[in-house]
Structures are given as structure tokens and as C-alpha cells.
Amino acid sequence: MLVAIDGPAGAGKSTVARALARELGWDYLNSGAMYRSVALAALERGGGTLPEQPGALGELARAVEIEFADAPGDASSGASGGASPEASPRVLLDGRDVSREIFTPEVSEAASRVAADPGVREALVAKQRGLFAEGDWVAEGRDIGTVVAPDAAVKVFLTADATERARRRAVELGADEATVLADQLMRDERDRTRTHSPLRASPGAITLDTTGLSVQEVVERIAALVRAEAAADPGWASGS
């Protein structure tokens, strides 16, 4: 079974998805970590700038190897990008631990542009679908329910008040809230209006506003949806 959690930055996707995966005993994937990894690889190979040649980013996305490994002392899940440098499991780019590097401001900015590249999205969607072919997953991102896995058993679109999202992100990154809000508004607009895989709720997704809710409250609501789906499908068996 797959639980797809989508939504804008700061809505709580990563924190909620990790907690839900731990509660269910399932694997967890933060798809954003994959786009950040491609962005980091592109910046490193381009001397700090993204390539301008058509198709170059897509070719790079197909070529790099992105793996996930549990951090020392953490056996909660098998795949994750995390919401912050401290999140686990670790992200490995061509065998190198880049868990912290992919969250620098430079990579964050580049990742938003990389994610709009159709070749990159095609390559990473294929990698993500390969992961979901086996086992039970909680996956989060911006197009899991719309593009990567539209047939996911449970689809949730998390949102929150823009100011609240900026506050959360600022605390998470140790950054100025006003600066984060301005960057967030630009990114939201770019994500909503991009040609390929624009940010939107998937048909059939449950929209959940997390403003004022604790992580556990959100996790409990989604877990209830999972239990209801499992109860309605007697052919599905969970190992949790």
C-alpha cells in the first residue's frame, strides 16, 4: 500500500510523513531529496551554475545514483530525504553522504528550478515508481498523488496558512521569517504555474489544513484513513 502526501513547503509534509511511517512501520520517501540531490550534482559539475544545454539536467538525473541509508541508531524506515539536515535516514549521492549539503540555500533555490525540468521529472518519477513496486510506503512531495502514483490507496494534500508555513520553515532552517515568506511565495507561484507536474491536489485526495494542529493530530487523522482503506480491502495485508 502507498500513502501519498503532497503539499507546499512548510505544510508539514516531511515531519508528518516520517512520523506516520514510523507509526505504521512502513518505508518513507521524501521525493524532494531526490530533486535536491540532482541540483547539488548539477551545481558541483557546473562550477556553481546549472547547465543551460537542453536535456543536460535530465541526462544527469538519469546518470546519478541516489540511495538512502539509515542513520546510526535509526532503524525507522528504509528511504528518506528528510525535512532538514538532521533528518534521517541519510541521502547518498553516488555513494557520498549529502544529507546536509542538499539543504543549503544555494541547493534549495536550484532544486526548485531543477524540479521544473521535464527530463529530470521523467527520470526521477521512474526511479520513484521502481521503489514503490515493493512494500508499503509513505511518500511525500509535490506530485506523488497527481503524477508518480495517482492510484495510491490513500492520497492527502497538506496545506496551512502561508504565514504559519513560513514561520515553521524559518524555525526549521534558522532563517529570517520575512525572507522565508518572500521566497516561499515565489516558490509557491512557480510550483503552481509550471508546465510539468504543477502543484495541486490530486483527484480523490483529502485536503487537510494543518494550521493549529499538532504533528500527532495530523498523523492520527491520516492513520485513520489508512486503517479505513485497509479494512475496506480484505485482500491487502500489512506487516505492521
C-alpha positions as CSV (number, residue, x, y, z in Angstrom):
1,M,0.0,0.0,0.0
2,L,1.1,3.6,-0.7
3,V,0.2,6.7,1.2
4,A,0.8,9.8,-1.0
5,I,1.3,13.1,0.9
6,D,1.6,16.2,-1.2
7,G,1.5,20.0,-0.5
8,P,3.5,23.2,-0.5
9,A,6.7,23.9,1.5
10,G,6.0,24.4,5.2
11,A,2.8,22.5,5.3
12,G,4.4,19.8,7.5
13,K,4.7,17.0,4.8
14,S,8.1,15.7,5.8
15,T,7.5,15.8,9.6
16,V,4.1,14.2,9.3
17,A,5.2,11.6,6.7
18,R,8.2,10.5,8.8
19,A,6.1,10.2,11.9
20,L,3.3,8.3,10.0
21,A,5.9,5.9,8.5
22,R,7.3,5.2,12.0
23,E,3.8,4.6,13.4
24,L,2.9,2.2,10.6
25,G,6.3,0.5,10.4
26,W,6.5,1.4,6.7
27,D,9.2,2.8,4.4
28,Y,9.3,6.6,3.9
29,L,10.4,8.6,0.9
30,N,10.8,12.3,0.6
31,S,10.9,12.8,-3.1
32,G,12.2,16.3,-2.7
33,A,15.6,14.9,-1.5
34,M,16.0,13.3,-5.0
35,Y,15.5,16.7,-6.8
36,R,17.8,18.4,-4.3
37,S,20.4,15.7,-5.0
38,V,20.2,16.3,-8.7
39,A,20.5,20.0,-8.1
40,L,23.6,19.5,-6.0
41,A,25.2,17.3,-8.6
42,A,24.4,19.9,-11.3
43,L,25.9,22.8,-9.3
44,E,29.0,20.9,-8.5
45,R,29.6,19.8,-12.1
46,G,28.8,23.3,-13.4
47,G,31.0,25.2,-11.0
48,G,28.1,26.7,-9.1
49,T,25.7,27.2,-12.0
50,L,23.0,25.0,-13.6
51,P,23.7,23.8,-17.2
52,E,21.8,25.6,-20.0
53,Q,22.1,22.9,-22.6
54,P,18.7,21.4,-23.4
55,G,18.4,17.9,-21.9
56,A,21.5,18.2,-19.8
57,L,19.7,18.1,-16.4
58,G,17.6,15.1,-17.5
59,E,20.7,13.2,-18.6
60,L,22.3,14.0,-15.2
61,A,19.2,12.8,-13.3
62,R,19.3,9.5,-15.2
63,A,23.0,9.1,-14.6
64,V,23.4,9.8,-10.9
65,E,22.8,7.2,-8.2
66,I,20.6,8.3,-5.3
67,E,20.4,6.0,-2.4
68,F,19.0,6.1,1.2
69,A,20.6,4.6,4.3
70,D,19.5,4.6,7.9
71,A,21.4,7.0,10.1
72,P,23.3,5.4,13.0
73,G,20.8,4.3,15.7
74,D,17.8,4.9,13.4
75,A,16.0,1.9,12.0
76,S,12.7,3.6,11.5
77,S,12.5,3.3,7.7
78,G,14.3,2.5,4.5
79,A,14.2,5.6,2.4
80,S,14.1,9.3,3.2
81,G,15.3,12.7,2.2
82,G,14.2,14.3,5.4
83,A,13.0,17.9,6.1
84,S,16.3,19.1,7.4
85,P,20.0,18.2,7.6
86,E,19.3,16.4,10.8
87,A,16.6,14.2,9.3
88,S,17.3,10.5,8.8
89,P,17.9,8.2,7.0
90,R,20.8,9.6,5.2
91,V,20.8,10.6,1.5
92,L,23.7,9.2,-0.6
93,L,24.6,10.7,-4.0
94,D,26.8,8.4,-6.0
95,G,27.8,6.8,-2.6
96,R,28.5,10.1,-0.8
97,D,26.5,11.3,2.1
98,V,25.0,14.6,1.1
99,S,22.3,14.8,3.8
100,R,23.4,18.2,4.9
101,E,24.6,19.6,1.7
102,I,21.3,19.3,-0.1
103,F,19.7,21.8,2.4
104,T,22.0,24.7,1.7
105,P,20.2,27.9,0.4
106,E,22.0,27.6,-2.9
107,V,20.8,24.0,-3.5
108,S,17.3,24.8,-2.2
109,E,17.0,27.6,-4.9
110,A,18.4,25.4,-7.6
111,A,16.2,22.4,-6.7
112,S,13.1,24.4,-7.4
113,R,14.4,25.2,-10.9
114,V,15.6,21.6,-11.4
115,A,12.2,20.2,-10.4
116,A,10.6,22.1,-13.3
117,D,12.7,20.4,-15.9
118,P,10.7,17.7,-17.7
119,G,13.6,15.5,-18.3
120,V,14.5,15.5,-14.6
121,R,10.9,14.7,-13.6
122,E,10.7,11.9,-16.0
123,A,13.9,10.3,-14.7
124,L,13.1,10.7,-11.0
125,V,9.4,9.6,-11.4
126,A,10.7,6.4,-12.9
127,K,13.1,5.9,-10.0
128,Q,10.3,6.5,-7.5
129,R,7.9,4.1,-9.2
130,G,10.6,1.5,-9.0
131,L,10.8,1.9,-5.3
132,F,7.1,1.8,-4.8
133,A,6.8,-1.5,-6.7
134,E,7.5,-3.4,-3.5
135,G,6.5,-3.0,0.1
136,D,4.4,-0.4,1.9
137,W,5.3,3.3,1.6
138,V,4.6,6.7,2.9
139,A,5.8,9.1,0.2
140,E,5.7,12.9,0.2
141,G,6.4,15.6,-2.3
142,R,4.5,17.8,-4.7
143,D,3.3,15.4,-7.3
144,I,3.2,11.9,-5.7
145,G,-0.6,11.7,-5.9
146,T,-1.0,13.5,-9.2
147,V,1.8,12.1,-11.3
148,V,4.0,9.5,-9.6
149,A,1.3,7.3,-8.1
150,P,-2.2,8.6,-9.0
151,D,-3.6,5.2,-7.9
152,A,-2.2,5.4,-4.4
153,A,-4.5,3.8,-1.8
154,V,-4.6,7.0,0.3
155,K,-3.9,10.5,-1.0
156,V,-3.6,13.5,1.2
157,F,-2.9,17.2,0.3
158,L,-1.5,19.0,3.3
159,T,-1.8,22.8,3.4
160,A,-1.6,25.6,6.0
161,D,-1.8,29.3,6.3
162,A,1.1,31.0,4.4
163,T,2.3,32.9,7.4
164,E,2.3,29.7,9.5
165,R,4.1,27.8,6.8
166,A,6.8,30.5,6.7
167,R,7.2,30.5,10.5
168,R,7.7,26.8,10.6
169,R,10.2,26.9,7.8
170,A,12.1,29.7,9.4
171,V,12.4,27.8,12.6
172,E,13.4,24.7,10.8
173,L,16.2,26.5,8.8
174,G,17.2,29.1,11.4
175,A,16.4,31.8,8.9
176,D,14.6,35.2,8.9
177,E,10.8,34.6,8.8
178,A,10.1,37.6,6.4
179,T,12.8,36.3,4.0
180,V,11.4,32.8,4.1
181,L,7.9,34.1,3.5
182,A,9.0,36.1,0.4
183,D,10.9,33.1,-1.0
184,Q,8.0,30.8,-0.2
185,L,5.5,32.9,-2.1
186,M,7.7,32.9,-5.2
187,R,8.3,29.2,-5.0
188,D,4.5,28.5,-4.5
189,E,3.7,30.6,-7.6
190,R,6.4,28.8,-9.6
191,D,5.3,25.4,-8.4
192,R,1.6,26.1,-9.1
193,T,2.2,27.5,-12.6
194,R,4.9,25.3,-14.0
195,T,4.0,23.3,-17.2
196,H,5.1,20.0,-15.9
197,S,3.6,18.5,-12.7
198,P,2.2,21.7,-11.3
199,L,1.4,21.7,-7.5
200,R,-2.2,20.8,-7.0
201,A,-4.4,18.4,-5.0
202,S,-4.8,15.1,-6.8
203,P,-8.4,14.0,-7.7
204,G,-9.6,12.0,-4.8
205,A,-7.1,13.4,-2.3
206,I,-8.2,14.5,1.2
207,T,-7.2,18.1,1.8
208,L,-6.0,18.7,5.3
209,D,-5.2,22.1,6.7
210,T,-2.5,21.7,9.4
211,T,-2.7,25.2,10.7
212,G,-3.0,24.9,14.5
213,L,-2.8,21.2,14.5
214,S,0.0,19.2,16.2
215,V,2.0,16.6,14.3
216,Q,0.4,13.8,16.2
217,E,-3.1,15.1,15.4
218,V,-2.3,15.1,11.7
219,V,-0.7,11.7,11.9
220,E,-3.7,10.2,13.7
221,R,-6.1,11.6,11.1
222,I,-4.1,10.1,8.2
223,A,-3.6,6.8,10.0
224,A,-7.3,6.6,10.4
225,L,-7.7,6.9,6.6
226,V,-5.1,4.1,6.2
227,R,-6.9,1.8,8.6
228,A,-10.2,2.5,6.9
229,E,-8.7,1.7,3.5
230,A,-7.2,-1.5,4.8
231,A,-10.5,-2.5,6.3
232,A,-12.2,-1.9,3.0
233,D,-9.7,-4.1,1.1
234,P,-9.6,-7.6,2.7
235,G,-7.1,-8.6,0.1
236,W,-4.5,-6.3,1.5
237,A,-2.3,-7.4,4.4
238,S,0.0,-5.2,6.3
239,G,3.1,-6.3,8.0
240,S,2.7,-3.6,10.6
